[in-house]
Amino acid sequence: MSNIKVAIADDHPLFRAALTQAVLKSFKSADILEAENFKDLISVVEKNPSIEIIFLDLHMPGNDGFTGLTLLQNHFPDIVVVMVSSDDQPEIIRKAINFGASAFIPKSANLTEITTAIGKVLDGEVWLPQHTDITVDQQTAAEHQRLAKQLAQLTPQQYTVLACIANGRLNKQIAYDLNIKETTVKKHVSAILLKLEVYNRTQAGLVFQQLMITSNENQQISA
């Protein structure tokens, strides 16, 4: 395979090294960029618009649940995102795929599995760990996929405003945070409500919170 530019975003150096090894095994030549938190990842992507694939750690600093995945899809829709995590519960994997990840690689995967996953993704297919069933709840899957499409319709600025709303920020505070006029924030909020098909800020915030890892999922992970 030809040269490709890849970003590996994970706060564990050993797993970044394992992913790097798998990427180099998959390509004749690869330019690999690394980030240990989500803020640094965004900086890396903005400075390197030719990045084609991002390996994103589910729990890296700055990435709350699937907010990082959907933000990347909103801001950089042409980049393929592969989720990686030690939390390989079926519900977590289902959410990752429903929200648009092209693969979910457990951190327990060996080099051969990671290399296979990369190959599948490059062929335009979705790769999952062996024996993973993501078709358990079709209704929930449809809801997640619908949400992902709605979030993709938001402009990057609207997505940022939505995240602020979900964090309980008022219009005046959002305007200060983003260095824009409060009237501009109000226009963004109106557009967000329309695109998400909700009636108020509270509902919009609850929609965004579906991207988080729930307490039940955390209990399953710790069990």
mmCIF file of the C-alpha atoms, coordinates in Angstrom:
data_MODEL
# 
_entry.id   MODEL 
# 
loop_
_atom_site.group_PDB 
_atom_site.id 
_atom_site.type_symbol 
_atom_site.label_atom_id 
_atom_site.label_alt_id 
_atom_site.label_comp_id 
_atom_site.label_asym_id 
_atom_site.label_entity_id 
_atom_site.label_seq_id 
_atom_site.pdbx_PDB_ins_code 
_atom_site.Cartn_x 
_atom_site.Cartn_y 
_atom_site.Cartn_z 
_atom_site.occupancy 
_atom_site.B_iso_or_equiv 
_atom_site.pdbx_formal_charge 
_atom_site.auth_seq_id 
_atom_site.auth_comp_id 
_atom_site.auth_asym_id 
_atom_site.auth_atom_id 
_atom_site.pdbx_PDB_model_num 
ATOM 1   C CA . MET A 1 1   ? 0.000   0.000   0.000  1.00 0.00 ? 1   MET A CA 1 
ATOM 2   C CA . SER A 1 2   ? 1.134   3.535   -0.770 1.00 0.00 ? 2   SER A CA 1 
ATOM 3   C CA . ASN A 1 3   ? 2.092   6.386   1.547  1.00 0.00 ? 3   ASN A CA 1 
ATOM 4   C CA . ILE A 1 4   ? -0.593  7.559   3.961  1.00 0.00 ? 4   ILE A CA 1 
ATOM 5   C CA . LYS A 1 5   ? -0.823  10.093  6.770  1.00 0.00 ? 5   LYS A CA 1 
ATOM 6   C CA . VAL A 1 6   ? -2.216  8.720   10.038 1.00 0.00 ? 6   VAL A CA 1 
ATOM 7   C CA . ALA A 1 7   ? -2.897  10.231  13.471 1.00 0.00 ? 7   ALA A CA 1 
ATOM 8   C CA . ILE A 1 8   ? -2.751  8.072   16.590 1.00 0.00 ? 8   ILE A CA 1 
ATOM 9   C CA . ALA A 1 9   ? -4.501  9.645   19.582 1.00 0.00 ? 9   ALA A CA 1 
ATOM 10  C CA . ASP A 1 10  ? -3.961  7.737   22.809 1.00 0.00 ? 10  ASP A CA 1 
ATOM 11  C CA . ASP A 1 11  ? -2.555  8.678   26.198 1.00 0.00 ? 11  ASP A CA 1 
ATOM 12  C CA . HIS A 1 12  ? -0.735  5.349   26.579 1.00 0.00 ? 12  HIS A CA 1 
ATOM 13  C CA . PRO A 1 13  ? 2.697   5.396   24.855 1.00 0.00 ? 13  PRO A CA 1 
ATOM 14  C CA . LEU A 1 14  ? 2.899   1.587   24.668 1.00 0.00 ? 14  LEU A CA 1 
ATOM 15  C CA . PHE A 1 15  ? -0.358  1.298   22.744 1.00 0.00 ? 15  PHE A CA 1 
ATOM 16  C CA . ARG A 1 16  ? 0.623   4.173   20.461 1.00 0.00 ? 16  ARG A CA 1 
ATOM 17  C CA . ALA A 1 17  ? 3.761   2.177   19.713 1.00 0.00 ? 17  ALA A CA 1 
ATOM 18  C CA . ALA A 1 18  ? 1.711   -0.963  18.975 1.00 0.00 ? 18  ALA A CA 1 
ATOM 19  C CA . LEU A 1 19  ? -0.564  0.951   16.605 1.00 0.00 ? 19  LEU A CA 1 
ATOM 20  C CA . THR A 1 20  ? 2.443   2.533   14.935 1.00 0.00 ? 20  THR A CA 1 
ATOM 21  C CA . GLN A 1 21  ? 3.920   -0.917  14.348 1.00 0.00 ? 21  GLN A CA 1 
ATOM 22  C CA . ALA A 1 22  ? 0.651   -2.141  12.803 1.00 0.00 ? 22  ALA A CA 1 
ATOM 23  C CA . VAL A 1 23  ? 0.361   0.909   10.550 1.00 0.00 ? 23  VAL A CA 1 
ATOM 24  C CA . LEU A 1 24  ? 3.939   0.507   9.331  1.00 0.00 ? 24  LEU A CA 1 
ATOM 25  C CA . LYS A 1 25  ? 3.235   -3.167  8.640  1.00 0.00 ? 25  LYS A CA 1 
ATOM 26  C CA . SER A 1 26  ? 0.207   -2.188  6.523  1.00 0.00 ? 26  SER A CA 1 
ATOM 27  C CA . PHE A 1 27  ? 1.877   0.457   4.357  1.00 0.00 ? 27  PHE A CA 1 
ATOM 28  C CA . LYS A 1 28  ? 5.075   0.737   2.378  1.00 0.00 ? 28  LYS A CA 1 
ATOM 29  C CA . SER A 1 29  ? 5.354   4.271   3.684  1.00 0.00 ? 29  SER A CA 1 
ATOM 30  C CA . ALA A 1 30  ? 3.362   6.072   6.351  1.00 0.00 ? 30  ALA A CA 1 
ATOM 31  C CA . ASP A 1 31  ? 3.598   9.461   8.011  1.00 0.00 ? 31  ASP A CA 1 
ATOM 32  C CA . ILE A 1 32  ? 2.453   8.872   11.595 1.00 0.00 ? 32  ILE A CA 1 
ATOM 33  C CA . LEU A 1 33  ? 1.507   11.737  13.908 1.00 0.00 ? 33  LEU A CA 1 
ATOM 34  C CA . GLU A 1 34  ? 0.745   11.241  17.600 1.00 0.00 ? 34  GLU A CA 1 
ATOM 35  C CA . ALA A 1 35  ? -1.333  13.001  20.249 1.00 0.00 ? 35  ALA A CA 1 
ATOM 36  C CA . GLU A 1 36  ? -1.784  12.127  23.916 1.00 0.00 ? 36  GLU A CA 1 
ATOM 37  C CA . ASN A 1 37  ? -4.951  14.203  24.482 1.00 0.00 ? 37  ASN A CA 1 
ATOM 38  C CA . PHE A 1 38  ? -7.885  15.332  22.365 1.00 0.00 ? 38  PHE A CA 1 
ATOM 39  C CA . LYS A 1 39  ? -6.891  18.997  22.295 1.00 0.00 ? 39  LYS A CA 1 
ATOM 40  C CA . ASP A 1 40  ? -3.515  18.084  20.836 1.00 0.00 ? 40  ASP A CA 1 
ATOM 41  C CA . LEU A 1 41  ? -5.217  15.805  18.305 1.00 0.00 ? 41  LEU A CA 1 
ATOM 42  C CA . ILE A 1 42  ? -7.352  18.664  16.979 1.00 0.00 ? 42  ILE A CA 1 
ATOM 43  C CA . SER A 1 43  ? -4.224  20.798  16.670 1.00 0.00 ? 43  SER A CA 1 
ATOM 44  C CA . VAL A 1 44  ? -2.456  17.998  14.769 1.00 0.00 ? 44  VAL A CA 1 
ATOM 45  C CA . VAL A 1 45  ? -5.397  17.550  12.377 1.00 0.00 ? 45  VAL A CA 1 
ATOM 46  C CA . GLU A 1 46  ? -5.738  21.271  11.728 1.00 0.00 ? 46  GLU A CA 1 
ATOM 47  C CA . LYS A 1 47  ? -2.047  21.494  10.852 1.00 0.00 ? 47  LYS A CA 1 
ATOM 48  C CA . ASN A 1 48  ? -2.160  18.349  8.690  1.00 0.00 ? 48  ASN A CA 1 
ATOM 49  C CA . PRO A 1 49  ? -5.290  18.435  6.502  1.00 0.00 ? 49  PRO A CA 1 
ATOM 50  C CA . SER A 1 50  ? -4.086  15.432  4.481  1.00 0.00 ? 50  SER A CA 1 
ATOM 51  C CA . ILE A 1 51  ? -4.584  13.024  7.421  1.00 0.00 ? 51  ILE A CA 1 
ATOM 52  C CA . GLU A 1 52  ? -6.723  10.109  6.221  1.00 0.00 ? 52  GLU A CA 1 
ATOM 53  C CA . ILE A 1 53  ? -7.160  7.922   9.308  1.00 0.00 ? 53  ILE A CA 1 
ATOM 54  C CA . ILE A 1 54  ? -7.368  8.683   13.024 1.00 0.00 ? 54  ILE A CA 1 
ATOM 55  C CA . PHE A 1 55  ? -7.065  6.053   15.747 1.00 0.00 ? 55  PHE A CA 1 
ATOM 56  C CA . LEU A 1 56  ? -8.982  7.553   18.669 1.00 0.00 ? 56  LEU A CA 1 
ATOM 57  C CA . ASP A 1 57  ? -8.817  6.298   22.252 1.00 0.00 ? 57  ASP A CA 1 
ATOM 58  C CA . LEU A 1 58  ? -12.294 6.260   23.797 1.00 0.00 ? 58  LEU A CA 1 
ATOM 59  C CA . HIS A 1 59  ? -11.111 7.494   27.188 1.00 0.00 ? 59  HIS A CA 1 
ATOM 60  C CA . MET A 1 60  ? -8.179  9.754   26.363 1.00 0.00 ? 60  MET A CA 1 
ATOM 61  C CA . PRO A 1 61  ? -8.079  13.151  28.155 1.00 0.00 ? 61  PRO A CA 1 
ATOM 62  C CA . GLY A 1 62  ? -10.471 15.612  26.536 1.00 0.00 ? 62  GLY A CA 1 
ATOM 63  C CA . ASN A 1 63  ? -12.630 12.929  24.910 1.00 0.00 ? 63  ASN A CA 1 
ATOM 64  C CA . ASP A 1 64  ? -15.855 12.357  26.824 1.00 0.00 ? 64  ASP A CA 1 
ATOM 65  C CA . GLY A 1 65  ? -17.542 9.226   25.519 1.00 0.00 ? 65  GLY A CA 1 
ATOM 66  C CA . PHE A 1 66  ? -18.272 9.589   21.824 1.00 0.00 ? 66  PHE A CA 1 
ATOM 67  C CA . THR A 1 67  ? -18.109 13.381  21.744 1.00 0.00 ? 67  THR A CA 1 
ATOM 68  C CA . GLY A 1 68  ? -14.643 13.223  20.171 1.00 0.00 ? 68  GLY A CA 1 
ATOM 69  C CA . LEU A 1 69  ? -15.812 10.836  17.456 1.00 0.00 ? 69  LEU A CA 1 
ATOM 70  C CA . THR A 1 70  ? -18.780 12.983  16.459 1.00 0.00 ? 70  THR A CA 1 
ATOM 71  C CA . LEU A 1 71  ? -16.756 16.206  16.674 1.00 0.00 ? 71  LEU A CA 1 
ATOM 72  C CA . LEU A 1 72  ? -14.182 14.773  14.266 1.00 0.00 ? 72  LEU A CA 1 
ATOM 73  C CA . GLN A 1 73  ? -16.943 13.684  11.911 1.00 0.00 ? 73  GLN A CA 1 
ATOM 74  C CA . ASN A 1 74  ? -18.523 17.127  12.099 1.00 0.00 ? 74  ASN A CA 1 
ATOM 75  C CA . HIS A 1 75  ? -15.336 19.154  11.643 1.00 0.00 ? 75  HIS A CA 1 
ATOM 76  C CA . PHE A 1 76  ? -13.377 16.761  9.403  1.00 0.00 ? 76  PHE A CA 1 
ATOM 77  C CA . PRO A 1 77  ? -15.929 14.543  7.607  1.00 0.00 ? 77  PRO A CA 1 
ATOM 78  C CA . ASP A 1 78  ? -13.442 13.079  5.132  1.00 0.00 ? 78  ASP A CA 1 
ATOM 79  C CA . ILE A 1 79  ? -11.270 11.470  7.825  1.00 0.00 ? 79  ILE A CA 1 
ATOM 80  C CA . VAL A 1 80  ? -11.860 7.837   8.759  1.00 0.00 ? 80  VAL A CA 1 
ATOM 81  C CA . VAL A 1 81  ? -12.041 7.331   12.536 1.00 0.00 ? 81  VAL A CA 1 
ATOM 82  C CA . VAL A 1 82  ? -11.151 4.048   14.231 1.00 0.00 ? 82  VAL A CA 1 
ATOM 83  C CA . MET A 1 83  ? -12.039 3.770   17.918 1.00 0.00 ? 83  MET A CA 1 
ATOM 84  C CA . VAL A 1 84  ? -9.622  1.983   20.249 1.00 0.00 ? 84  VAL A CA 1 
ATOM 85  C CA . SER A 1 85  ? -10.287 1.074   23.863 1.00 0.00 ? 85  SER A CA 1 
ATOM 86  C CA . SER A 1 86  ? -9.771  -1.506  26.581 1.00 0.00 ? 86  SER A CA 1 
ATOM 87  C CA . ASP A 1 87  ? -13.522 -1.175  27.197 1.00 0.00 ? 87  ASP A CA 1 
ATOM 88  C CA . ASP A 1 88  ? -14.765 -3.694  24.654 1.00 0.00 ? 88  ASP A CA 1 
ATOM 89  C CA . GLN A 1 89  ? -18.250 -4.282  26.033 1.00 0.00 ? 89  GLN A CA 1 
ATOM 90  C CA . PRO A 1 90  ? -20.758 -5.018  23.226 1.00 0.00 ? 90  PRO A CA 1 
ATOM 91  C CA . GLU A 1 91  ? -22.847 -1.931  24.077 1.00 0.00 ? 91  GLU A CA 1 
ATOM 92  C CA . ILE A 1 92  ? -19.782 0.313   23.806 1.00 0.00 ? 92  ILE A CA 1 
ATOM 93  C CA . ILE A 1 93  ? -18.797 -1.230  20.478 1.00 0.00 ? 93  ILE A CA 1 
ATOM 94  C CA . ARG A 1 94  ? -22.352 -0.886  19.146 1.00 0.00 ? 94  ARG A CA 1 
ATOM 95  C CA . LYS A 1 95  ? -22.405 2.801   20.067 1.00 0.00 ? 95  LYS A CA 1 
ATOM 96  C CA . ALA A 1 96  ? -19.052 3.428   18.393 1.00 0.00 ? 96  ALA A CA 1 
ATOM 97  C CA . ILE A 1 97  ? -20.222 1.914   15.111 1.00 0.00 ? 97  ILE A CA 1 
ATOM 98  C CA . ASN A 1 98  ? -23.681 3.513   15.290 1.00 0.00 ? 98  ASN A CA 1 
ATOM 99  C CA . PHE A 1 99  ? -22.092 6.925   15.773 1.00 0.00 ? 99  PHE A CA 1 
ATOM 100 C CA . GLY A 1 100 ? -19.937 6.411   12.708 1.00 0.00 ? 100 GLY A CA 1 
ATOM 101 C CA . ALA A 1 101 ? -16.645 4.744   13.638 1.00 0.00 ? 101 ALA A CA 1 
ATOM 102 C CA . SER A 1 102 ? -15.221 2.552   10.872 1.00 0.00 ? 102 SER A CA 1 
ATOM 103 C CA . ALA A 1 103 ? -13.794 0.031   13.326 1.00 0.00 ? 103 ALA A CA 1 
ATOM 104 C CA . PHE A 1 104 ? -13.452 -0.724  17.021 1.00 0.00 ? 104 PHE A CA 1 
ATOM 105 C CA . ILE A 1 105 ? -10.108 -2.185  18.063 1.00 0.00 ? 105 ILE A CA 1 
ATOM 106 C CA . PRO A 1 106 ? -9.792  -3.514  21.628 1.00 0.00 ? 106 PRO A CA 1 
ATOM 107 C CA . LYS A 1 107 ? -6.470  -2.799  23.289 1.00 0.00 ? 107 LYS A CA 1 
ATOM 108 C CA . SER A 1 108 ? -6.160  -6.543  23.846 1.00 0.00 ? 108 SER A CA 1 
ATOM 109 C CA . ALA A 1 109 ? -5.941  -7.070  20.055 1.00 0.00 ? 109 ALA A CA 1 
ATOM 110 C CA . ASN A 1 110 ? -2.675  -8.488  18.745 1.00 0.00 ? 110 ASN A CA 1 
ATOM 111 C CA . LEU A 1 111 ? -0.631  -7.076  15.876 1.00 0.00 ? 111 LEU A CA 1 
ATOM 112 C CA . THR A 1 112 ? -2.239  -9.365  13.295 1.00 0.00 ? 112 THR A CA 1 
ATOM 113 C CA . GLU A 1 113 ? -5.762  -8.330  14.339 1.00 0.00 ? 113 GLU A CA 1 
ATOM 114 C CA . ILE A 1 114 ? -4.886  -4.639  14.233 1.00 0.00 ? 114 ILE A CA 1 
ATOM 115 C CA . THR A 1 115 ? -3.307  -5.028  10.797 1.00 0.00 ? 115 THR A CA 1 
ATOM 116 C CA . THR A 1 116 ? -6.402  -6.893  9.570  1.00 0.00 ? 116 THR A CA 1 
ATOM 117 C CA . ALA A 1 117 ? -8.636  -4.136  10.944 1.00 0.00 ? 117 ALA A CA 1 
ATOM 118 C CA . ILE A 1 118 ? -6.645  -1.482  9.072  1.00 0.00 ? 118 ILE A CA 1 
ATOM 119 C CA . GLY A 1 119 ? -6.932  -3.465  5.846  1.00 0.00 ? 119 GLY A CA 1 
ATOM 120 C CA . LYS A 1 120 ? -10.711 -3.831  6.211  1.00 0.00 ? 120 LYS A CA 1 
ATOM 121 C CA . VAL A 1 121 ? -11.148 -0.128  6.896  1.00 0.00 ? 121 VAL A CA 1 
ATOM 122 C CA . LEU A 1 122 ? -9.096  0.800   3.838  1.00 0.00 ? 122 LEU A CA 1 
ATOM 123 C CA . ASP A 1 123 ? -11.354 -1.461  1.766  1.00 0.00 ? 123 ASP A CA 1 
ATOM 124 C CA . GLY A 1 124 ? -14.336 0.569   2.954  1.00 0.00 ? 124 GLY A CA 1 
ATOM 125 C CA . GLU A 1 125 ? -15.595 -2.120  5.332  1.00 0.00 ? 125 GLU A CA 1 
ATOM 126 C CA . VAL A 1 126 ? -16.384 -2.003  9.047  1.00 0.00 ? 126 VAL A CA 1 
ATOM 127 C CA . TRP A 1 127 ? -14.146 -4.121  11.306 1.00 0.00 ? 127 TRP A CA 1 
ATOM 128 C CA . LEU A 1 128 ? -15.228 -5.440  14.696 1.00 0.00 ? 128 LEU A CA 1 
ATOM 129 C CA . PRO A 1 129 ? -13.667 -7.847  17.183 1.00 0.00 ? 129 PRO A CA 1 
ATOM 130 C CA . GLN A 1 130 ? -14.506 -11.468 16.439 1.00 0.00 ? 130 GLN A CA 1 
ATOM 131 C CA . HIS A 1 131 ? -17.874 -12.730 17.734 1.00 0.00 ? 131 HIS A CA 1 
ATOM 132 C CA . THR A 1 132 ? -19.181 -9.203  18.348 1.00 0.00 ? 132 THR A CA 1 
ATOM 133 C CA . ASP A 1 133 ? -22.921 -8.873  17.742 1.00 0.00 ? 133 ASP A CA 1 
ATOM 134 C CA . ILE A 1 134 ? -23.977 -5.275  17.083 1.00 0.00 ? 134 ILE A CA 1 
ATOM 135 C CA . THR A 1 135 ? -27.489 -6.079  15.854 1.00 0.00 ? 135 THR A CA 1 
ATOM 136 C CA . VAL A 1 136 ? -29.109 -6.695  19.243 1.00 0.00 ? 136 VAL A CA 1 
ATOM 137 C CA . ASP A 1 137 ? -31.282 -3.563  19.383 1.00 0.00 ? 137 ASP A CA 1 
ATOM 138 C CA . GLN A 1 138 ? -32.209 -2.253  15.935 1.00 0.00 ? 138 GLN A CA 1 
ATOM 139 C CA . GLN A 1 139 ? -34.327 0.567   17.356 1.00 0.00 ? 139 GLN A CA 1 
ATOM 140 C CA . THR A 1 140 ? -31.478 1.934   19.473 1.00 0.00 ? 140 THR A CA 1 
ATOM 141 C CA . ALA A 1 141 ? -29.085 1.574   16.536 1.00 0.00 ? 141 ALA A CA 1 
ATOM 142 C CA . ALA A 1 142 ? -31.467 3.556   14.334 1.00 0.00 ? 142 ALA A CA 1 
ATOM 143 C CA . GLU A 1 143 ? -31.734 6.290   16.990 1.00 0.00 ? 143 GLU A CA 1 
ATOM 144 C CA . HIS A 1 144 ? -27.949 6.554   17.305 1.00 0.00 ? 144 HIS A CA 1 
ATOM 145 C CA . GLN A 1 145 ? -27.483 6.658   13.533 1.00 0.00 ? 145 GLN A CA 1 
ATOM 146 C CA . ARG A 1 146 ? -30.168 9.333   13.243 1.00 0.00 ? 146 ARG A CA 1 
ATOM 147 C CA . LEU A 1 147 ? -28.417 11.407  15.907 1.00 0.00 ? 147 LEU A CA 1 
ATOM 148 C CA . ALA A 1 148 ? -25.087 11.029  14.111 1.00 0.00 ? 148 ALA A CA 1 
ATOM 149 C CA . LYS A 1 149 ? -26.663 12.327  10.889 1.00 0.00 ? 149 LYS A CA 1 
ATOM 150 C CA . GLN A 1 150 ? -28.241 15.269  12.714 1.00 0.00 ? 150 GLN A CA 1 
ATOM 151 C CA . LEU A 1 151 ? -24.939 16.204  14.350 1.00 0.00 ? 151 LEU A CA 1 
ATOM 152 C CA . ALA A 1 152 ? -23.232 15.990  10.963 1.00 0.00 ? 152 ALA A CA 1 
ATOM 153 C CA . GLN A 1 153 ? -25.642 18.647  9.680  1.00 0.00 ? 153 GLN A CA 1 
ATOM 154 C CA . LEU A 1 154 ? -24.414 21.177  12.242 1.00 0.00 ? 154 LEU A CA 1 
ATOM 155 C CA . THR A 1 155 ? -21.687 23.605  11.279 1.00 0.00 ? 155 THR A CA 1 
ATOM 156 C CA . PRO A 1 156 ? -18.498 23.287  13.378 1.00 0.00 ? 156 PRO A CA 1 
ATOM 157 C CA . GLN A 1 157 ? -19.494 26.460  15.250 1.00 0.00 ? 157 GLN A CA 1 
ATOM 158 C CA . GLN A 1 158 ? -22.981 25.105  15.922 1.00 0.00 ? 158 GLN A CA 1 
ATOM 159 C CA . TYR A 1 159 ? -21.489 21.838  17.183 1.00 0.00 ? 159 TYR A CA 1 
ATOM 160 C CA . THR A 1 160 ? -19.292 23.803  19.579 1.00 0.00 ? 160 THR A CA 1 
ATOM 161 C CA . VAL A 1 161 ? -22.280 25.828  20.805 1.00 0.00 ? 161 VAL A CA 1 
ATOM 162 C CA . LEU A 1 162 ? -24.247 22.602  21.354 1.00 0.00 ? 162 LEU A CA 1 
ATOM 163 C CA . ALA A 1 163 ? -21.419 21.189  23.477 1.00 0.00 ? 163 ALA A CA 1 
ATOM 164 C CA . CYS A 1 164 ? -21.477 24.398  25.540 1.00 0.00 ? 164 CYS A CA 1 
ATOM 165 C CA . ILE A 1 165 ? -25.257 24.099  25.989 1.00 0.00 ? 165 ILE A CA 1 
ATOM 166 C CA . ALA A 1 166 ? -24.842 20.512  27.190 1.00 0.00 ? 166 ALA A CA 1 
ATOM 167 C CA . ASN A 1 167 ? -22.294 21.784  29.726 1.00 0.00 ? 167 ASN A CA 1 
ATOM 168 C CA . GLY A 1 168 ? -24.887 24.213  31.103 1.00 0.00 ? 168 GLY A CA 1 
ATOM 169 C CA . ARG A 1 169 ? -23.404 27.404  29.650 1.00 0.00 ? 169 ARG A CA 1 
ATOM 170 C CA . LEU A 1 170 ? -25.730 30.369  29.133 1.00 0.00 ? 170 LEU A CA 1 
ATOM 171 C CA . ASN A 1 171 ? -25.804 32.344  25.873 1.00 0.00 ? 171 ASN A CA 1 
ATOM 172 C CA . LYS A 1 172 ? -23.839 35.194  27.426 1.00 0.00 ? 172 LYS A CA 1 
ATOM 173 C CA . GLN A 1 173 ? -21.175 32.780  28.684 1.00 0.00 ? 173 GLN A CA 1 
ATOM 174 C CA . ILE A 1 174 ? -20.978 30.996  25.326 1.00 0.00 ? 174 ILE A CA 1 
ATOM 175 C CA . ALA A 1 175 ? -20.565 34.337  23.540 1.00 0.00 ? 175 ALA A CA 1 
ATOM 176 C CA . TYR A 1 176 ? -17.683 35.197  25.881 1.00 0.00 ? 176 TYR A CA 1 
ATOM 177 C CA . ASP A 1 177 ? -16.077 31.754  25.533 1.00 0.00 ? 177 ASP A CA 1 
ATOM 178 C CA . LEU A 1 178 ? -16.209 31.801  21.726 1.00 0.00 ? 178 LEU A CA 1 
ATOM 179 C CA . ASN A 1 179 ? -15.584 35.542  21.335 1.00 0.00 ? 179 ASN A CA 1 
ATOM 180 C CA . ILE A 1 180 ? -18.758 36.082  19.333 1.00 0.00 ? 180 ILE A CA 1 
ATOM 181 C CA . LYS A 1 181 ? -21.861 38.243  19.831 1.00 0.00 ? 181 LYS A CA 1 
ATOM 182 C CA . GLU A 1 182 ? -24.730 36.962  21.965 1.00 0.00 ? 182 GLU A CA 1 
ATOM 183 C CA . THR A 1 183 ? -27.091 37.522  19.024 1.00 0.00 ? 183 THR A CA 1 
ATOM 184 C CA . THR A 1 184 ? -24.891 35.159  16.991 1.00 0.00 ? 184 THR A CA 1 
ATOM 185 C CA . VAL A 1 185 ? -25.172 32.544  19.732 1.00 0.00 ? 185 VAL A CA 1 
ATOM 186 C CA . LYS A 1 186 ? -28.965 32.885  19.671 1.00 0.00 ? 186 LYS A CA 1 
ATOM 187 C CA . LYS A 1 187 ? -28.981 32.307  15.904 1.00 0.00 ? 187 LYS A CA 1 
ATOM 188 C CA . HIS A 1 188 ? -26.809 29.216  16.366 1.00 0.00 ? 188 HIS A CA 1 
ATOM 189 C CA . VAL A 1 189 ? -29.131 27.904  19.087 1.00 0.00 ? 189 VAL A CA 1 
ATOM 190 C CA . SER A 1 190 ? -32.175 28.360  16.836 1.00 0.00 ? 190 SER A CA 1 
ATOM 191 C CA . ALA A 1 191 ? -30.437 26.461  14.021 1.00 0.00 ? 191 ALA A CA 1 
ATOM 192 C CA . ILE A 1 192 ? -29.364 23.697  16.413 1.00 0.00 ? 192 ILE A CA 1 
ATOM 193 C CA . LEU A 1 193 ? -32.909 23.180  17.701 1.00 0.00 ? 193 LEU A CA 1 
ATOM 194 C CA . LEU A 1 194 ? -34.203 22.990  14.132 1.00 0.00 ? 194 LEU A CA 1 
ATOM 195 C CA . LYS A 1 195 ? -31.584 20.486  12.962 1.00 0.00 ? 195 LYS A CA 1 
ATOM 196 C CA . LEU A 1 196 ? -31.918 18.290  16.051 1.00 0.00 ? 196 LEU A CA 1 
ATOM 197 C CA . GLU A 1 197 ? -35.726 18.513  15.856 1.00 0.00 ? 197 GLU A CA 1 
ATOM 198 C CA . VAL A 1 198 ? -36.102 19.586  19.495 1.00 0.00 ? 198 VAL A CA 1 
ATOM 199 C CA . TYR A 1 199 ? -37.925 22.503  21.085 1.00 0.00 ? 199 TYR A CA 1 
ATOM 200 C CA . ASN A 1 200 ? -35.593 23.937  23.717 1.00 0.00 ? 200 ASN A CA 1 
ATOM 201 C CA . ARG A 1 201 ? -32.040 24.082  25.049 1.00 0.00 ? 201 ARG A CA 1 
ATOM 202 C CA . THR A 1 202 ? -32.688 21.426  27.698 1.00 0.00 ? 202 THR A CA 1 
ATOM 203 C CA . GLN A 1 203 ? -33.752 18.906  25.063 1.00 0.00 ? 203 GLN A CA 1 
ATOM 204 C CA . ALA A 1 204 ? -30.736 19.814  22.916 1.00 0.00 ? 204 ALA A CA 1 
ATOM 205 C CA . GLY A 1 205 ? -28.414 19.230  25.876 1.00 0.00 ? 205 GLY A CA 1 
ATOM 206 C CA . LEU A 1 206 ? -30.020 15.856  26.570 1.00 0.00 ? 206 LEU A CA 1 
ATOM 207 C CA . VAL A 1 207 ? -29.551 14.862  22.933 1.00 0.00 ? 207 VAL A CA 1 
ATOM 208 C CA . PHE A 1 208 ? -25.849 15.666  23.158 1.00 0.00 ? 208 PHE A CA 1 
ATOM 209 C CA . GLN A 1 209 ? -25.522 13.712  26.401 1.00 0.00 ? 209 GLN A CA 1 
ATOM 210 C CA . GLN A 1 210 ? -26.462 10.531  24.532 1.00 0.00 ? 210 GLN A CA 1 
ATOM 211 C CA . LEU A 1 211 ? -22.851 10.601  23.338 1.00 0.00 ? 211 LEU A CA 1 
ATOM 212 C CA . MET A 1 212 ? -21.596 10.087  26.876 1.00 0.00 ? 212 MET A CA 1 
ATOM 213 C CA . ILE A 1 213 ? -20.850 6.746   28.507 1.00 0.00 ? 213 ILE A CA 1 
ATOM 214 C CA . THR A 1 214 ? -23.799 6.058   30.828 1.00 0.00 ? 214 THR A CA 1 
ATOM 215 C CA . SER A 1 215 ? -23.488 4.967   34.446 1.00 0.00 ? 215 SER A CA 1 
ATOM 216 C CA . ASN A 1 216 ? -24.912 1.549   33.524 1.00 0.00 ? 216 ASN A CA 1 
ATOM 217 C CA . GLU A 1 217 ? -22.255 1.118   30.857 1.00 0.00 ? 217 GLU A CA 1 
ATOM 218 C CA . ASN A 1 218 ? -19.560 2.154   33.316 1.00 0.00 ? 218 ASN A CA 1 
ATOM 219 C CA . GLN A 1 219 ? -20.865 -0.451  35.788 1.00 0.00 ? 219 GLN A CA 1 
ATOM 220 C CA . GLN A 1 220 ? -20.729 -3.106  33.037 1.00 0.00 ? 220 GLN A CA 1 
ATOM 221 C CA . ILE A 1 221 ? -17.175 -2.057  32.221 1.00 0.00 ? 221 ILE A CA 1 
ATOM 222 C CA . SER A 1 222 ? -16.042 -2.238  35.864 1.00 0.00 ? 222 SER A CA 1 
ATOM 223 C CA . ALA A 1 223 ? -17.782 -5.593  36.474 1.00 0.00 ? 223 ALA A CA 1 
# 
